[in-house]
Amino acid sequence: MDYGGKICILGAFDSVATAEAPYTVTHCAVVARMRFHRIEEGNHKLRVTLADQDGKMIMPNVDAQVGVRFTEKAQSATFNLVMQINGLKLDQFGEYTVDLAVDGVHHGSLPLYFGKTPQATATEFES
């Protein structure tokens, strides 16, 4: 959440492990803090994408417009992006990627790992 320019994050993660796929992450968020320099003042287009390891988009692109404004003495300005995602479906085990582009230029990626938990066998619980 963004509280007056301060980002508060609870339960940050970059991996999910379950016994079987597909799996739906009920509620999560993508959070980023971007810094712009005075020369970048003005409007900018942001795009966030989430794709599987084959490059297939697993949700629609999220596009936003942000206006970067400066106070008289500031040399840089920040913008907090908090994107809530409900019902994120992960179809197959593997590495997913969250990508951020500003004005059509890729600025960063974060991995999201989806792995399989080890299955317990009957012999593991015998005394």
MMTF fields as JSON, N, C-alpha, C and O atoms, coordinates in Angstrom:
{
  "mmtfVersion": "1.0.0",
  "mmtfProducer": "UNKNOWN",
  "numBonds": 507,
  "numAtoms": 508,
  "numGroups": 127,
  "numChains": 1,
  "numModels": 1,
  "chainsPerModel": [1],
  "groupsPerChain": [127],
  "chainIdList": ["A"],
  "bondAtomList": [4, 2, 8, 6, 12, 10, 16, 14, 20, 18, 24, 22, 28, 26, 32, 30, 36, 34, 40, 38, 44, 42, 48, 46, 52, 50, 56, 54, 60, 58, 64, 62, 68, 66, 72, 70, 76, 74, 80, 78, 84, 82, 88, 86, 92, 90, 96, 94, 100, 98, 104, 102, 108, 106, 112, 110, 116, 114, 120, 118, 124, 122, 128, 126, 132, 130, 136, 134, 140, 138, 144, 142, 148, 146, 152, 150, 156, 154, 160, 158, 164, 162, 168, 166, 172, 170, 176, 174, 180, 178, 184, 182, 188, 186, 192, 190, 196, 194, 200, 198, 204, 202, 208, 206, 212, 210, 216, 214, 220, 218, 224, 222, 228, 226, 232, 230, 236, 234, 240, 238, 244, 242, 248, 246, 252, 250, 256, 254, 260, 258, 264, 262, 268, 266, 272, 270, 276, 274, 280, 278, 284, 282, 288, 286, 292, 290, 296, 294, 300, 298, 304, 302, 308, 306, 312, 310, 316, 314, 320, 318, 324, 322, 328, 326, 332, 330, 336, 334, 340, 338, 344, 342, 348, 346, 352, 350, 356, 354, 360, 358, 364, 362, 368, 366, 372, 370, 376, 374, 380, 378, 384, 382, 388, 386, 392, 390, 396, 394, 400, 398, 404, 402, 408, 406, 412, 410, 416, 414, 420, 418, 424, 422, 428, 426, 432, 430, 436, 434, 440, 438, 444, 442, 448, 446, 452, 450, 456, 454, 460, 458, 464, 462, 468, 466, 472, 470, 476, 474, 480, 478, 484, 482, 488, 486, 492, 490, 496, 494, 500, 498, 504, 502],
  "bondOrderList": [1, 1, 1, 1, 1, 1, 1, 1, 1, 1, 1, 1, 1, 1, 1, 1, 1, 1, 1, 1, 1, 1, 1, 1, 1, 1, 1, 1, 1, 1, 1, 1, 1, 1, 1, 1, 1, 1, 1, 1, 1, 1, 1, 1, 1, 1, 1, 1, 1, 1, 1, 1, 1, 1, 1, 1, 1, 1, 1, 1, 1, 1, 1, 1, 1, 1, 1, 1, 1, 1, 1, 1, 1, 1, 1, 1, 1, 1, 1, 1, 1, 1, 1, 1, 1, 1, 1, 1, 1, 1, 1, 1, 1, 1, 1, 1, 1, 1, 1, 1, 1, 1, 1, 1, 1, 1, 1, 1, 1, 1, 1, 1, 1, 1, 1, 1, 1, 1, 1, 1, 1, 1, 1, 1, 1, 1],
  "groupList": [{"groupName": "MET", "atomNameList": ["N", "CA", "C", "O"], "elementList": ["N", "C", "C", "O"], "formalChargeList": [0, 0, 0, 0], "bondAtomList": [1, 0, 2, 1, 3, 2], "bondOrderList": [1, 1, 2], "singleLetterCode": "M", "chemCompType": "L-PEPTIDE LINKING"}, {"groupName": "ASP", "atomNameList": ["N", "CA", "C", "O"], "elementList": ["N", "C", "C", "O"], "formalChargeList": [0, 0, 0, 0], "bondAtomList": [1, 0, 2, 1, 3, 2], "bondOrderList": [1, 1, 2], "singleLetterCode": "D", "chemCompType": "L-PEPTIDE LINKING"}, {"groupName": "TYR", "atomNameList": ["N", "CA", "C", "O"], "elementList": ["N", "C", "C", "O"], "formalChargeList": [0, 0, 0, 0], "bondAtomList": [1, 0, 2, 1, 3, 2], "bondOrderList": [1, 1, 2], "singleLetterCode": "Y", "chemCompType": "L-PEPTIDE LINKING"}, {"groupName": "GLY", "atomNameList": ["N", "CA", "C", "O"], "elementList": ["N", "C", "C", "O"], "formalChargeList": [0, 0, 0, 0], "bondAtomList": [1, 0, 2, 1, 3, 2], "bondOrderList": [1, 1, 2], "singleLetterCode": "G", "chemCompType": "PEPTIDE LINKING"}, {"groupName": "LYS", "atomNameList": ["N", "CA", "C", "O"], "elementList": ["N", "C", "C", "O"], "formalChargeList": [0, 0, 0, 0], "bondAtomList": [1, 0, 2, 1, 3, 2], "bondOrderList": [1, 1, 2], "singleLetterCode": "K", "chemCompType": "L-PEPTIDE LINKING"}, {"groupName": "ILE", "atomNameList": ["N", "CA", "C", "O"], "elementList": ["N", "C", "C", "O"], "formalChargeList": [0, 0, 0, 0], "bondAtomList": [1, 0, 2, 1, 3, 2], "bondOrderList": [1, 1, 2], "singleLetterCode": "I", "chemCompType": "L-PEPTIDE LINKING"}, {"groupName": "CYS", "atomNameList": ["N", "CA", "C", "O"], "elementList": ["N", "C", "C", "O"], "formalChargeList": [0, 0, 0, 0], "bondAtomList": [1, 0, 2, 1, 3, 2], "bondOrderList": [1, 1, 2], "singleLetterCode": "C", "chemCompType": "L-PEPTIDE LINKING"}, {"groupName": "LEU", "atomNameList": ["N", "CA", "C", "O"], "elementList": ["N", "C", "C", "O"], "formalChargeList": [0, 0, 0, 0], "bondAtomList": [1, 0, 2, 1, 3, 2], "bondOrderList": [1, 1, 2], "singleLetterCode": "L", "chemCompType": "L-PEPTIDE LINKING"}, {"groupName": "ALA", "atomNameList": ["N", "CA", "C", "O"], "elementList": ["N", "C", "C", "O"], "formalChargeList": [0, 0, 0, 0], "bondAtomList": [1, 0, 2, 1, 3, 2], "bondOrderList": [1, 1, 2], "singleLetterCode": "A", "chemCompType": "L-PEPTIDE LINKING"}, {"groupName": "PHE", "atomNameList": ["N", "CA", "C", "O"], "elementList": ["N", "C", "C", "O"], "formalChargeList": [0, 0, 0, 0], "bondAtomList": [1, 0, 2, 1, 3, 2], "bondOrderList": [1, 1, 2], "singleLetterCode": "F", "chemCompType": "L-PEPTIDE LINKING"}, {"groupName": "SER", "atomNameList": ["N", "CA", "C", "O"], "elementList": ["N", "C", "C", "O"], "formalChargeList": [0, 0, 0, 0], "bondAtomList": [1, 0, 2, 1, 3, 2], "bondOrderList": [1, 1, 2], "singleLetterCode": "S", "chemCompType": "L-PEPTIDE LINKING"}, {"groupName": "VAL", "atomNameList": ["N", "CA", "C", "O"], "elementList": ["N", "C", "C", "O"], "formalChargeList": [0, 0, 0, 0], "bondAtomList": [1, 0, 2, 1, 3, 2], "bondOrderList": [1, 1, 2], "singleLetterCode": "V", "chemCompType": "L-PEPTIDE LINKING"}, {"groupName": "THR", "atomNameList": ["N", "CA", "C", "O"], "elementList": ["N", "C", "C", "O"], "formalChargeList": [0, 0, 0, 0], "bondAtomList": [1, 0, 2, 1, 3, 2], "bondOrderList": [1, 1, 2], "singleLetterCode": "T", "chemCompType": "L-PEPTIDE LINKING"}, {"groupName": "GLU", "atomNameList": ["N", "CA", "C", "O"], "elementList": ["N", "C", "C", "O"], "formalChargeList": [0, 0, 0, 0], "bondAtomList": [1, 0, 2, 1, 3, 2], "bondOrderList": [1, 1, 2], "singleLetterCode": "E", "chemCompType": "L-PEPTIDE LINKING"}, {"groupName": "PRO", "atomNameList": ["N", "CA", "C", "O"], "elementList": ["N", "C", "C", "O"], "formalChargeList": [0, 0, 0, 0], "bondAtomList": [1, 0, 2, 1, 3, 2], "bondOrderList": [1, 1, 2], "singleLetterCode": "P", "chemCompType": "L-PEPTIDE LINKING"}, {"groupName": "HIS", "atomNameList": ["N", "CA", "C", "O"], "elementList": ["N", "C", "C", "O"], "formalChargeList": [0, 0, 0, 0], "bondAtomList": [1, 0, 2, 1, 3, 2], "bondOrderList": [1, 1, 2], "singleLetterCode": "H", "chemCompType": "L-PEPTIDE LINKING"}, {"groupName": "ARG", "atomNameList": ["N", "CA", "C", "O"], "elementList": ["N", "C", "C", "O"], "formalChargeList": [0, 0, 0, 0], "bondAtomList": [1, 0, 2, 1, 3, 2], "bondOrderList": [1, 1, 2], "singleLetterCode": "R", "chemCompType": "L-PEPTIDE LINKING"}, {"groupName": "ASN", "atomNameList": ["N", "CA", "C", "O"], "elementList": ["N", "C", "C", "O"], "formalChargeList": [0, 0, 0, 0], "bondAtomList": [1, 0, 2, 1, 3, 2], "bondOrderList": [1, 1, 2], "singleLetterCode": "N", "chemCompType": "L-PEPTIDE LINKING"}, {"groupName": "GLN", "atomNameList": ["N", "CA", "C", "O"], "elementList": ["N", "C", "C", "O"], "formalChargeList": [0, 0, 0, 0], "bondAtomList": [1, 0, 2, 1, 3, 2], "bondOrderList": [1, 1, 2], "singleLetterCode": "Q", "chemCompType": "L-PEPTIDE LINKING"}],
  "groupTypeList": [0, 1, 2, 3, 3, 4, 5, 6, 5, 7, 3, 8, 9, 1, 10, 11, 8, 12, 8, 13, 8, 14, 2, 12, 11, 12, 15, 6, 8, 11, 11, 8, 16, 0, 16, 9, 15, 16, 5, 13, 13, 3, 17, 15, 4, 7, 16, 11, 12, 7, 8, 1, 18, 1, 3, 4, 0, 5, 0, 14, 17, 11, 1, 8, 18, 11, 3, 11, 16, 9, 12, 13, 4, 8, 18, 10, 8, 12, 9, 17, 7, 11, 0, 18, 5, 17, 3, 7, 4, 7, 1, 18, 9, 3, 13, 2, 12, 11, 1, 7, 8, 11, 1, 3, 11, 15, 15, 3, 10, 7, 14, 7, 2, 9, 3, 4, 12, 14, 18, 8, 12, 8, 12, 13, 9, 13, 10],
  "groupIdList": [1, 2, 3, 4, 5, 6, 7, 8, 9, 10, 11, 12, 13, 14, 15, 16, 17, 18, 19, 20, 21, 22, 23, 24, 25, 26, 27, 28, 29, 30, 31, 32, 33, 34, 35, 36, 37, 38, 39, 40, 41, 42, 43, 44, 45, 46, 47, 48, 49, 50, 51, 52, 53, 54, 55, 56, 57, 58, 59, 60, 61, 62, 63, 64, 65, 66, 67, 68, 69, 70, 71, 72, 73, 74, 75, 76, 77, 78, 79, 80, 81, 82, 83, 84, 85, 86, 87, 88, 89, 90, 91, 92, 93, 94, 95, 96, 97, 98, 99, 100, 101, 102, 103, 104, 105, 106, 107, 108, 109, 110, 111, 112, 113, 114, 115, 116, 117, 118, 119, 120, 121, 122, 123, 124, 125, 126, 127],
  "secStructList": [7, 3, 3, 6, 6, 3, 3, 7, 7, 1, 1, 7, 7, 1, 3, 3, 3, 3, 1, 1, 1, 7, 3, 3, 3, 3, 3, 3, 3, 3, 3, 3, 3, 3, 3, 3, 3, 4, 4, 4, 7, 3, 3, 3, 3, 3, 3, 3, 3, 3, 3, 7, 6, 6, 1, 7, 5, 1, 1, 7, 7, 3, 3, 3, 3, 3, 3, 3, 7, 7, 7, 6, 6, 7, 1, 3, 3, 3, 3, 3, 3, 3, 3, 3, 3, 3, 3, 3, 3, 3, 7, 1, 1, 3, 3, 3, 3, 3, 3, 3, 3, 3, 6, 6, 3, 3, 3, 3, 3, 3, 3, 3, 3, 3, 3, 3, 7, 7, 7, 7, 7, 4, 4, 4, 4, 7, 7],
  "xCoordList": [0.83, 0.0, 0.88, 2.002, 0.363, 1.051, 0.342, -0.825, 1.057, 0.512, 1.268, 2.326, 0.721, 1.344, 2.757, 3.614, 3.027, 4.36, 5.254, 6.381, 4.763, 5.533, 4.93, 3.716, 5.773, 5.301, 5.373, 6.411, 4.269, 4.227, 3.93, 2.893, 4.861, 4.73, 4.723, 5.585, 3.76, 3.654, 3.599, 2.759, 4.487, 4.46, 5.024, 4.445, 6.144, 6.765, 7.275, 7.826, 7.087, 7.548, 7.903, 7.425, 8.753, 9.067, 8.977, 9.416, 8.403, 8.222, 6.958, 6.53, 6.387, 5.189, 5.464, 5.987, 5.119, 5.305, 4.015, 3.45, 3.562, 2.354, 2.582, 3.567, 1.662, 1.767, 1.413, 1.975, 0.487, 0.027, -0.194, -0.451, -0.088, -0.401, -1.652, -1.862, -2.468, -2.331, -2.663, -3.244, -2.265, -2.525, -2.92, -2.371, -3.869, -4.29, -3.86, -4.239, -3.065, -2.679, -3.855, -4.152, -4.515, -5.751, -5.554, -6.318, -4.536, -4.322, -2.826, -2.148, -2.325, -0.929, -0.823, -1.815, 0.373, 0.583, 1.987, 2.909, 2.13, 3.432, 3.674, 2.833, 4.834, 5.151, 6.498, 7.466, 6.546, 7.807, 7.865, 6.843, 9.066, 9.296, 10.244, 11.366, 9.78, 10.561, 11.03, 10.288, 12.247, 12.802, 13.037, 13.622, 12.569, 12.729, 13.596, 13.505, 14.439, 15.286, 14.566, 13.658, 14.97, 14.285, 14.086, 13.053, 15.045, 14.933, 13.78, 13.335, 13.298, 12.217, 10.828, 9.856, 10.731, 9.441, 8.451, 8.795, 7.231, 6.174, 5.418, 5.526, 4.654, 3.843, 4.619, 5.382, 4.403, 5.078, 4.073, 3.137, 4.293, 3.467, 4.178, 5.335, 3.488, 4.029, 3.317, 2.135, 4.053, 3.459, 4.071, 5.292, 3.2, 3.627, 3.077, 1.892, 3.962, 3.546, 3.969, 4.932, 3.239, 3.574, 3.481, 2.422, 4.602, 4.658, 5.257, 5.987, 4.929, 5.52, 6.889, 7.353, 7.533, 8.9, 8.977, 10.06, 7.835, 7.802, 7.484, 7.396, 7.31, 6.997, 5.512, 5.125, 4.67, 3.217, 2.682, 2.923, 1.953, 1.368, 0.308, -0.549, 0.376, -0.586, -1.677, -2.575, -1.586, -2.65, -2.536, -1.485, -3.598, -3.502, -2.442, -2.205, -1.809, -0.861, -1.566, -2.751, -0.845, -1.383, -0.685, 0.528, -1.458, -0.931, -1.437, -2.6, -0.556, -0.931, -0.193, 0.871, -0.77, -0.148, 0.209, -0.613, 1.414, 1.835, 2.397, 3.175, 1.991, 2.512, 3.579, 3.3, 4.796, 5.906, 6.083, 6.354, 5.918, 6.046, 7.062, 7.235, 7.725, 8.777, 8.423, 7.78, 8.86, 8.817, 9.984, 10.858, 10.005, 11.002, 12.442, 13.283, 12.744, 14.127, 14.491, 15.662, 13.53, 13.798, 14.609, 14.346, 15.594, 16.395, 15.851, 16.154, 15.031, 14.405, 13.043, 12.743, 12.236, 10.9, 10.661, 11.187, 9.865, 9.557, 8.084, 7.231, 7.83, 6.461, 6.362, 7.179, 5.368, 5.142, 4.054, 2.943, 4.391, 3.439, 3.019, 3.861, 1.732, 1.187, 0.055, -1.001, 0.283, -0.686, -1.236, -0.527, -2.488, -3.143, -3.531, -4.043, -3.285, -3.67, -4.487, -4.031, -5.674, -6.534, -6.71, -6.971, -6.567, -6.787, -5.723, -6.051, -4.456, -3.357, -3.184, -2.777, -3.493, -3.427, -2.071, -1.655, -1.387, -0.11, -0.39, -0.672, -0.316, -0.713, 0.315, -0.04, 1.605, 2.641, 3.804, 4.063, 4.509, 5.685, 6.762, 6.903, 7.519, 8.6, 8.814, 8.329, 9.552, 9.875, 9.016, 8.939, 8.384, 7.594, 8.374, 9.318, 7.993, 8.687, 7.691, 6.712, 7.969, 7.213, 8.133, 9.247, 7.675, 8.499, 7.864, 6.642, 8.706, 8.262, 8.903, 10.118, 8.074, 8.561, 8.026, 6.887, 8.862, 8.472, 8.691, 9.796, 7.623, 7.674, 8.221, 8.977, 7.83, 8.214, 9.619, 10.058, 10.338, 11.692, 11.676, 11.212, 12.186, 12.239, 13.171, 14.317, 12.662, 13.465, 13.77, 14.605, 13.115, 13.44, 12.553, 11.443, 13.072, 12.348, 12.548, 13.592, 11.54, 11.629, 11.103, 10.09, 11.782, 11.285, 10.204, 10.183, 9.325, 8.368, 8.514, 8.211, 8.979, 9.233, 8.023, 7.483, 7.604, 6.494, 7.031, 7.302, 7.182, 7.781, 6.844, 5.794, 7.254, 6.484, 7.028, 8.237, 6.115, 6.535, 6.801, 6.141, 7.761, 8.027, 6.811, 6.186, 6.496, 5.384, 5.848, 6.905, 5.085, 5.393, 4.952, 3.885, 5.776, 5.399, 5.088, 5.473, 4.396, 3.995, 5.211, 5.138, 6.32, 7.503, 8.133, 8.803, 7.927, 8.493, 7.842, 8.437, 6.635, 5.909, 5.879, 5.274, 6.51, 6.517, 7.521, 8.548, 7.232, 8.165, 9.162, 10.026],
  "yCoordList": [-1.178, 0.0, 1.248, 1.234, 2.304, 3.587, 4.516, 4.862, 4.911, 5.816, 7.139, 7.291, 8.087, 9.398, 9.362, 10.096, 8.527, 8.429, 7.384, 7.173, 6.722, 5.659, 4.321, 4.137, 3.382, 2.049, 1.136, 1.037, 0.476, -0.5, -1.864, -2.059, -2.804, -4.132, -5.171, -5.157, -6.056, -7.127, -8.449, -8.623, -9.379, -10.699, -10.724, -11.357, -10.049, -10.04, -11.44, -12.14, -11.842, -13.158, -13.111, -12.254, -14.048, -14.195, -15.65, -16.006, -16.496, -17.898, -18.448, -18.024, -19.409, -20.118, -21.597, -21.986, -22.429, -23.875, -24.571, -24.296, -25.476, -26.252, -27.693, -28.003, -28.563, -29.968, -30.183, -31.063, -29.384, -29.589, -28.264, -27.232, -28.324, -27.181, -27.543, -28.725, -26.603, -25.164, -24.756, -25.514, -23.518, -22.956, -21.496, -20.795, -21.047, -19.652, -18.939, -19.327, -17.892, -17.029, -16.086, -15.244, -16.237, -15.495, -13.991, -13.291, -13.495, -12.048, -11.752, -12.309, -10.884, -10.454, -9.07, -8.523, -8.516, -7.199, -7.098, -7.78, -6.241, -5.867, -4.439, -3.557, -4.228, -2.928, -2.465, -3.224, -1.216, -0.643, 0.831, 1.515, 1.302, 2.73, 3.216, 2.726, 4.18, 4.696, 6.118, 6.927, 6.401, 7.746, 8.379, 7.768, 9.614, 10.374, 11.594, 12.195, 11.955, 13.138, 14.326, 14.151, 15.503, 16.726, 16.769, 17.241, 16.292, 16.299, 15.412, 15.551, 14.505, 13.585, 14.077, 13.327, 15.322, 15.865, 15.791, 16.047, 15.442, 15.344, 14.036, 13.347, 13.703, 12.488, 11.304, 11.431, 10.151, 8.924, 7.779, 7.731, 6.849, 5.649, 4.488, 4.196, 3.83, 2.654, 1.413, 1.453, 0.32, -0.977, -2.051, -2.166, -2.835, -3.988, -5.228, -5.303, -6.207, -7.47, -8.626, -8.519, -9.726, -10.933, -12.098, -12.354, -12.809, -13.876, -15.142, -15.096, -16.281, -17.554, -17.72, -16.832, -18.859, -19.068, -19.181, -19.078, -19.392, -19.444, -18.084, -17.96, -17.054, -15.721, -15.47, -14.409, -16.433, -16.285, -15.421, -15.708, -14.362, -13.488, -14.261, -14.922, -14.168, -14.916, -14.018, -14.483, -12.74, -11.796, -10.635, -10.445, -9.858, -8.714, -7.718, -7.562, -7.049, -5.992, -4.935, -4.667, -4.339, -3.239, -1.972, -1.827, -1.057, 0.203, 1.345, 1.364, 2.296, 3.455, 4.68, 4.579, 5.819, 7.095, 7.759, 7.794, 8.277, 8.944, 10.32, 10.467, 11.304, 12.657, 12.928, 12.901, 13.187, 13.455, 14.969, 15.649, 15.475, 16.911, 17.125, 16.271, 18.262, 18.58, 19.826, 20.748, 19.829, 21.065, 21.921, 21.43, 23.169, 24.108, 23.667, 23.831, 23.108, 22.781, 21.306, 20.943, 20.474, 19.034, 18.709, 19.239, 17.833, 17.376, 16.08, 15.731, 15.36, 14.135, 13.982, 14.636, 13.11, 12.835, 11.342, 10.663, 10.829, 9.399, 9.175, 10.032, 7.98, 7.526, 6.104, 5.254, 5.842, 4.497, 3.806, 4.317, 2.653, 1.83, 0.676, -0.107, 0.571, -0.537, -1.122, -0.506, -2.318, -2.969, -4.223, -5.22, -4.168, -5.304, -6.334, -5.978, -7.607, -8.692, -9.703, -10.228, -9.962, -10.964, -12.136, -11.938, -13.352, -14.54, -14.772, -15.063, -14.65, -14.883, -16.381, -17.093, -16.857, -18.293, -18.661, -18.131, -19.593, -20.124, -21.528, -22.439, -21.706, -22.967, -24.076, -25.251, -23.705, -24.728, -24.323, -23.137, -25.332, -25.057, -24.421, -24.753, -23.505, -22.862, -21.443, -21.043, -20.688, -19.306, -18.366, -18.485, -17.447, -16.406, -15.103, -15.016, -14.094, -12.813, -11.661, -11.645, -10.702, -9.457, -8.389, -8.195, -7.7, -6.711, -5.332, -5.195, -4.311, -2.92, -2.16, -2.213, -1.45, -0.582, 0.827, 1.008, 1.813, 3.215, 3.811, 3.771, 4.367, 4.963, 3.981, 4.364, 2.714, 1.695, 1.134, 0.311, 1.567, 1.083, 0.199, 0.61, -1.014, -1.96, -1.423, -1.067, -1.366, -0.83, -1.837, -1.57, -2.995, -3.971, -5.19, -5.16, -6.278, -7.551, -8.143, -7.967, -8.838, -9.607, -11.004, -11.163, -12.023, -13.383, -13.733, -13.204, -14.619, -15.256, -16.753, -17.244, -17.467, -18.902, -19.691, -19.421, -20.67, -21.544, -22.972, -23.542, -23.549, -24.872, -25.875, -25.532, -27.117, -28.224, -28.581, -28.723, -28.725, -29.156, -30.648, -31.367, -31.137, -32.581, -33.328, -32.885, -34.43, -35.258, -36.149, -36.773, -36.213, -37.106, -38.518, -38.714, -39.486, -40.88, -41.543, -41.04, -42.664, -43.356, -43.76, -43.758, -44.105, -44.536, -43.399, -43.653, -42.162, -41.043, -40.872, -40.267, -41.389, -41.197, -42.441, -42.423, -43.508, -44.733, -44.588, -43.93, -45.201, -45.125, -46.245, -46.332],
  "zCoordList": [0.0, 0.0, 0.0, 0.507, -0.564, -0.591, 0.385, 0.198, 1.418, 2.428, 2.362, 2.972, 1.622, 1.53, 1.007, 1.501, 0.017, -0.568, 0.069, -0.381, 1.12, 1.768, 1.395, 1.486, 0.972, 0.597, 1.812, 2.465, 2.106, 3.195, 2.572, 1.939, 2.764, 2.166, 3.279, 4.157, 3.239, 4.217, 3.46, 2.576, 3.799, 3.17, 1.768, 0.886, 1.537, 0.215, -0.14, 0.71, -1.399, -1.847, -3.321, -4.065, -3.734, -5.149, -5.585, -6.678, -4.719, -5.087, -4.443, -3.37, -5.148, -4.702, -4.913, -5.958, -3.934, -4.079, -3.671, -2.613, -4.529, -4.265, -4.708, -5.379, -4.323, -4.703, -6.17, -6.823, -6.689, -8.067, -8.783, -8.163, -10.089, -10.944, -11.747, -12.022, -12.124, -11.916, -10.479, -9.703, -10.166, -8.841, -9.019, -9.869, -8.217, -8.269, -6.996, -5.891, -7.167, -6.046, -5.833, -6.68, -4.699, -4.446, -4.515, -5.18, -3.833, -3.782, -3.654, -2.79, -4.506, -4.423, -5.058, -5.542, -5.053, -5.638, -6.212, -5.766, -7.203, -7.74, -7.257, -7.436, -6.642, -6.067, -6.601, -6.62, -7.033, -7.523, -7.142, -7.083, -6.887, -6.632, -7.723, -7.852, -8.501, -9.615, -9.317, -8.76, -9.69, -9.496, -10.864, -11.758, -11.004, -12.238, -11.955, -10.885, -12.923, -12.809, -13.443, -14.255, -13.075, -13.509, -15.031, -15.504, -15.778, -17.243, -17.737, -18.877, -16.882, -17.252, -16.843, -16.93, -16.402, -15.989, -17.142, -18.296, -16.811, -17.819, -17.678, -16.663, -18.701, -18.682, -19.24, -20.198, -18.617, -19.04, -19.067, -18.27, -20.014, -20.113, -19.437, -19.743, -18.525, -17.843, -18.372, -18.711, -18.435, -18.8, -17.918, -17.805, -17.296, -16.501, -17.183, -17.506, -17.399, -18.008, -17.112, -16.351, -17.211, -16.463, -17.436, -18.01, -17.622, -18.617, -18.017, -17.028, -18.642, -18.208, -18.861, -19.577, -18.612, -19.119, -20.638, -21.215, -21.285, -22.749, -23.365, -24.586, -22.513, -23.011, -23.209, -23.7, -22.834, -22.984, -21.845, -20.673, -22.198, -21.189, -20.413, -20.999, -19.083, -18.266, -17.691, -16.988, -17.998, -17.656, -18.631, -19.244, -18.784, -19.703, -19.235, -18.037, -20.197, -19.859, -19.026, -19.227, -18.098, -17.314, -17.784, -17.633, -18.353, -18.854, -17.988, -17.584, -17.705, -16.901, -17.409, -18.02, -17.148, -17.473, -16.144, -15.228, -16.037, -14.816, -15.174, -16.117, -14.412, -14.585, -13.54, -12.341, -13.989, -13.071, -12.978, -13.968, -11.743, -11.488, -10.373, -9.504, -10.409, -9.45, -8.654, -9.156, -7.4, -6.636, -7.116, -7.83, -6.74, -7.255, -7.025, -7.909, -5.847, -5.508, -5.714, -5.6, -6.009, -6.114, -7.367, -8.447, -7.206, -8.339, -8.931, -10.072, -8.128, -8.619, -7.947, -6.948, -8.517, -7.973, -8.046, -8.929, -7.114, -7.11, -7.394, -7.165, -7.903, -8.142, -7.628, -7.982, -6.797, -6.271, -7.085, -7.226, -7.609, -8.346, -7.439, -6.999, -7.163, -6.389, -7.218, -7.368, -7.757, -8.641, -7.963, -7.82, -7.551, -6.905, -7.965, -9.025, -7.675, -8.591, -7.799, -6.783, -8.267, -7.645, -8.606, -9.793, -8.092, -8.908, -9.966, -11.117, -9.598, -10.546, -10.748, -9.831, -11.946, -12.231, -12.822, -13.853, -12.134, -12.598, -13.125, -12.346, -14.436, -15.071, -14.968, -14.868, -14.991, -14.999, -14.11, -13.908, -13.575, -12.761, -13.628, -14.805, -13.036, -13.778, -13.298, -12.24, -14.098, -13.766, -14.598, -15.821, -13.922, -14.565, -14.448, -13.663, -15.218, -15.132, -15.115, -15.862, -14.242, -14.171, -14.76, -14.274, -15.796, -16.484, -16.424, -16.487, -16.301, -16.255, -17.404, -17.598, -18.166, -19.236, -18.998, -18.568, -19.284, -19.202, -20.58, -21.12, -21.144, -22.483, -23.522, -24.415, -23.392, -24.354, -24.172, -24.974, -23.123, -22.864, -21.622, -20.559, -21.769, -20.648, -19.565, -19.842, -18.31, -17.209, -16.123, -15.259, -16.141, -15.122, -15.168, -15.699, -14.591, -14.513, -13.128, -12.501, -12.673, -11.436, -11.711, -12.393, -11.185, -11.388, -10.366, -9.255, -10.761, -9.858, -10.109, -11.197, -9.096, -9.225, -8.737, -7.664, -9.537, -9.164, -9.168, -10.225, -7.96, -7.83, -7.2, -6.656, -7.289, -6.733, -5.358, -5.173, -4.392, -3.06, -3.1, -3.85, -2.304, -2.276, -1.72, -0.756, -2.322, -1.856, -0.718, -0.811, 0.338, 1.458, 1.087, 0.506, 1.426, 1.177, 2.511, 3.567, 2.462, 3.689, 4.524, 5.753, 3.881, 4.623, 5.431, 6.432, 5.012, 5.743, 7.1, 7.991, 7.283, 8.536, 9.404, 10.475, 8.976, 9.784, 10.919, 10.757, 12.075, 13.189, 13.152, 14.024]
}
